[in-house]
Amino acid sequence: MMGKKTYLLGIMLALLLAVSGCGQGESQPGVVARINGEPIYLSELKSGYDLHYMDWSSSNDFDVESLRSEYGAVLGNMILQILIQQTLIQEGLAVTNEDVAKAEATIRADYPPEVFEQTLLEEYIDIEQWRKWLRARLSMEKFVQEYLRSNIVISYEAAREYYQEHIADFLVPERFVFTLFEGKERETLVAASHAYQKNGTVEREERFPGVQIHGLDIPRNALSPEWSDLLAPLAPGQSSEILAGKSGMTLLYLTRREPETILSPLAAYPAIEKILMDTELKNAFADWLKKVSSSAVIEVTPLLQEIEGKKHVVSSSGNENAT
């Protein structure tokens, strides 16, 4: 949908910082954040952290600032997931328990009996927490496909304009369709290539032992300089000179050359549609985030606010209170 990791990390940090304090009610033990009243518990944050940062090793330096920042990023992702799920509920698009059960059954089908639970156990992952992650993933997919994407239409005029402005991107380079002959003995290599030219095929194991034959189709700009030099002067049906190397000899037989062309607008349309759709999805997501964050009441424990506040200066209306 976008330059995902960098873009989402920025969103996460923004969400952590764009905090609307409410100061209403008393703090609840174990709660690290509330999003429109919906709590995120420390146990959930820890489970999320364990899932995303399982590559710890004794060779890593223990960096408290990094550790705190990583927890902040995980919390930001959890806040984003809740905002998405709340939006789906409001729109009547919420992922159902049946949806989660069906997706779980599909995943379990890839494992032998009882191995799935054992795998989770070995990774110290609680099954109910895993199901929450699965629901969040399904919610994100539904959010993109049925909430964001449903209102986006790529017009013919937009696609045509993009094609005209980026026509160089749709240049198809010259291609060589040829057969590669590799072997140790010059005479056998030449004989194999002659037989191939005559019959269009070679029974290499019986008639030309030691000769390896491979059909190839490669754009000219992807060829090695040596092969490009061998193929460039050839007409279809001609063989190259033999190129001797340390591991043996090479001979190329050119079947045909496909000239450089430019994709037609019709052929280029699927690629253009994807590019424009990705851009529109990014814009729609940004608009949604701006709208939902302006009205959401997001309360975060002061510790994480302080951590991220060291790195970002944010002006905020209202007070920032502990959860």
Buried (B, 14 or more C-beta within 10 A) or exposed (E): BBEEEEBBEEBBBBBBBBBBBBEEEEEEEEBBBBBBEEBBBBEBBBBBBBBEBEEEEEEEEEEEEEBBBBBBBBBBBBBBBBBBBBBBEEEEBBBEEEBBEEBBEEEEEEEEEEEBEEEBEEEEBEEEBBBBBBBBBBBBEBBBEEBBBEEEEBEEEBBEEBBEEEEEBBEEEBBBBBBBBBBEEEEBBBBBBEBBBEEEEBEBEEEBEBBBBEEEEBEBEEBEEEBBEBBBEBEEEEBBEBBEEEEBBBBBBBBEBBEEEBBEBEEBBEBBBEBBBEBBBBEBBEEBBEEBBEEBBBBBBBEBBEBBBEEEEBEEEEEBBBB
